[in-house]
């Protein structure tokens, strides 16, 4: 028995709850090694087509102060989910049809 006043559950995709920093920090046996720490920001380097990465605090601060990027937002529930898109107008990831506004900023985090 459940609460029928609530909408059905969203598509959940992979069973990851934490997005990990994908910054390459070295190589081992010819394979790139990613940082792997919990990510706090999602960075779009290019928009069309979208090329994005997840970054931990250390790598986000370094990258955003050194490189050009299209947009950046705090990691949210739709980031990296199957079917989610980067909405350039809203400056965040969203699942098509979603109408919940989320307007977090990373300015204080990056330049704080």
Secondary structure, DSSP 4 states (H G I P E B T S, - for coil): ---TTSPPPPP--SS--S-B---EEEEETTEEEE--SBP-EEEEEEETTEEEEEE-HHHHHHHHHHS--SEEEE--TTTT-TTEEEETTTTEEEETT---------HHHHH-
